[in-house]
Amino acid sequence: MGLFKKKEKRPAEYLEENRRLLDEFNVTKAWGIKKYRVATQFVYDADKRQFVVVEGPVEDPSVDFRDKNPDVISFDQVKDVWLEVDEYWTEGNGEFEPRPINQNLLQEKYKDVYWRYDFYLNIETDHPYAGTIRYQMNFKPTITKVPQHGIMFKRGVGIGGTYRGEEIEQLALELQAFGEDEQKIEDVKRKLDIILVKNKGKTLLQGVGDNLIRDAKNEIYFKKLANMGAHVDRAARISKLLLG
């Protein structure tokens, strides 16, 4: 995971100057996943209006991110920022499940497959060596089944695409609203199940047990939606910081 662009060899003069900038770099904030040592973070110095994109948790006292020699980039060198959301499906839920060769998917199969999401932030710069930085914001794909309600089947969450500027902020709001709507639907279904449990030939205890199992699955689903929203929200904050 992390940076996708292979680094061009830097001349000694540039490395010396970049090291000086790193030594003077004061971390205002580090945005990104901190759980994994090789996850990528966006780190910036608000006073100097500079940033780096580097693998590894900046907060880890045993590792100095400066030793990885990331390019120090000025906010003024940023030309564009955009978010790519890769939304695709697989029949299995393994972390490294290959994409299907046949991309055609009938609507009635939407409920059976696993929907997968990756978030890539692209930062285009006129920095002489960094060029366009593209990194995966989520360390692992977010994998989930998307509940289907009634006869209207959903093709995943429906957020695949490219977003810029206010579009990123709007996507964050739409994801939040989507999660809230899904929660309302599940709350109604849960109440109806309790009312109808005797008509299903089950005891009240069995009905409660069924609901507990479904609630546990739903909790995981909603956590994944919230996690996806957090990636989008972070992309919006970075875009606003760099482009104003």
Residue, then its C-alpha position, 0 to 999 in steps of 0.5 A: m500500500g502507499l505511494f504508487k509512483k516510483k521515485e526518480k533519483r534525486p541529485a545530491e544537491y536536492l537531497e541536501e536541501n530537502r534534508r534541511l527542509l525536513d529538519e526544519f519541518n514542524v508537524t502541525k498534524a498527521w492525517g491517515i491510518k495510524k494502526y499500521r506501520v506502513a500505512t501512508q499519512f499526509v503530514y503538514d506544517a501549517d506555519k511553513r505551508q509545507f507537507v509530506v506524504v510518507e509511510g509509517p505513523v509519524e507519532d511513533p517515537s521509535v521511527d523518525f519519518r524524516d529518515k525516509n526522506p519524503d519530498v517536502i512540498s509547498f502548498d503553492q506547488v499544488k496544482d490540483v487535488w482529486l479523490e478516486v473511489d474504486e468501487y467493485w465487487t467480488e463473489g468472495n470476501g477475502e482481502f486479496e480476492p481477484r476482480p471478476i473476469n466477467q464484469n457483468l452483474l445481474q441486478e438480482k445478484y447485487k445482494d449476493v456479492y461483496w462490494r469493495y472500496d478503495f480510496y486514492l488521493n491524487i495531489e498534482t504538483d509542479h514540484p521538480y521531483a514529486g510530480t503527481i502523488r497518488y496514494q491509497m488512503n485506506f490501508k486495506p479494501t473496505i469489504t461489505k455486503v450491502p443490504q437490499h430493501g424491498i424490490m429495489f436492489k442497490r448496486g453497492v453504495g454507488i460512490g465509485g468515481t472521481y471527485r474534486g473540491e466541493e464534490i468531495e465534501q458533498l460525497a462525505l455528506e451523501l455517505q453520512a445521509f446514506g448511513e442514516d437512511e440505512q439505520k432508519i430502515e433497519d430500525v423499522k425492520r427490527k420493530l416489525d420483526i418483534i411484532l410479527v415474531k409469533n406469526k413466524g411460529k417462533t417464540l419471543l426468545q427466538g425472535v430476540g436472538d435473531n435480532l441480536i444476530r442481525d444487529a451484530k452484522n448491521e453494526i459491522y456494516f455501519k462501522k464500515l460505512a463510517n470508515m468510508g466516510a472518514h476517508v472521504d472527509r479526510a480527502a476533503r480536508i486535505s483538498k481544502l487545506l492545499l487549494g484553499 
